[in-house]
């Protein structure tokens, strides 16, 4: 075990991918000499050369489109989108090409592309630097979508994503880049939890609280605060958004009878809606109350000095817990 | 480099004028083709061959081989016949749609004959001629349009990606593939095996040709492809078939300058060729491929041609262009032109002509027969190949739909209710 930041854990994971498989290539803006704006690829170009770690022109569709061609040729491209809000420029290549090529060609062309995207707010950034676009990709068949929350997952899941024969959209919560945690860099990938499996971070018995990425740490804090209030909250880190581990959520909900889903992305048709709807279908007879979603608002991401009103914090999550417990009366259909 | 003009020096900067000519005048739309030093043309529309040493040198093997010349003609005739048969099959309800290629046979057959086996092609949806030359079975060309598949063939079996509907989206795929060729050379320390088949100078790596039309030149993906290709000197040839029309929009709506004029600004070589002259197309594509293979960088080839039919069988071109314009391009017919040349050389005899027509008849008959025999996949096939690895949610959906369908089988077994 060693203590690493999430960014450094990603760096070591990618380094191992490059070292173990000569078909792995990294592409992105500023990822070479600079090491990426978050330094996730720090030192990799120096070690593996400019033919393995490519600084690209400033063209997100170009990065994804050339990654498609490289994968066609047998490479395993790992692309970095510099900020979440820039991925929209590459949206067509991801949803029309990356996601569909395997189906389009009846299984003859595999595109094992990993699309790394720093995601989410809470960093005081400018417009287009704090988005949560995960629902767009979860809604796209053919893609796998994951979001890591811990340095250990950052290290292992990035390697699982690169090794995966399906394309993977890999979200990295940027406000957790420099949070530290224990990482076992010696463990074999085969012994790690599979990429699609959710993880119970805090066991509990009264309320199931499902979240992912940047909000996992906040949810753990909320569970601690709720325990002080005598409420036992089970925190589940979803880890994989597509496929989502609905079995793990259902198993928990059947024990607790109550579900809260929390995420930063907008409320409408967000990942929380899918988790809540599926849990309701599967566990209706176990539910003591309607599932509650605690999410970002249905607004463009606000200016930095107002983002604390958008990104769910500990108190809003606790409010959600109170609502699912019936401690707060419903205030109408828009109560979130 | 033979055939490569410095596009920045071309007289292409005068406004082309967005107002279209009167549909009745017979004056073709589009930018004027430079019939002078700029546009490569080796056969005039009457089939008279004009020497042009810097391009002729890419044709020495073909010029000396009657069989090779006849093969070019045969492929064009067969492609035209496949196209006519598919159009008829659409009218008869056997295909839901078909994008005709009539008029563009020389651009496609000529360029495809420049390719080596280990080269790779990324195309749009109208490159039936390229696919046929690459070895795609005619029925495989039609599967997508019949609605029984999203694509008809294994790309790795013929080194050609399946058709791309998103206009220009595949240009980047071609560049990425070409970057992969460079990476292979870097990794392996040697170029790909030279499997020369065409007798031309084929040293160097494999290369890529991406095909797209004049409309695609307006797409961002194509411009980004130019940037990436130039940056890495990727072994790629961008082959633009300027067929004058993007559905109803003339090329003048896509560009105020000849399309080839864009090459210089991106750092590409550029060459404009008469796309209805199969020999000129073969020569300039060979030159561009040679340049790509040997580290000379990417080339934009603008093949000036014409889509004589509708955009697809669902389109009505009489709403946006006149018969006189089409007639003007019929007089530039690529097949007639080349046949006249071969007649004049004594290569195309009556017997050879009969043979070519017989081959075309057989291919068309096989297309019709094979298409009738092509089966619609079973319903649950729609769940296959979405993911390479198991995806529990999708697996559950498939199982649920299988149970739903099985319910109808029970109904059938139990008789009508």
Interface residues (C-beta under 8 A of the other chain):
Chain A: X22 X25 X51 X56 X57 X59 X61 X62 X64 X65 X66 X67 X68 X69 X70 X71 X72 X73 X74 X75 X77 X92 X93 X96 X97 X100 X102 X103 X104 X105 X106 X107 X108 X109 X110 X141 X142 X144 X164 X165 X166 X196 X242 X243 X244 X246 X247
Chain B: X120 X122 X149 X150 X151 X154 X155 X156 X161 X162 X166 X169 X171 X172 X173 X174 X175 X176 X177 X178 X179 X180 X181 X182 X183 X184 X186 X187 X208 X220 X221 X224 X225 X227 X228 X231 X384 X385 X386 X387 X388 X389 X391 X392 X393 X394
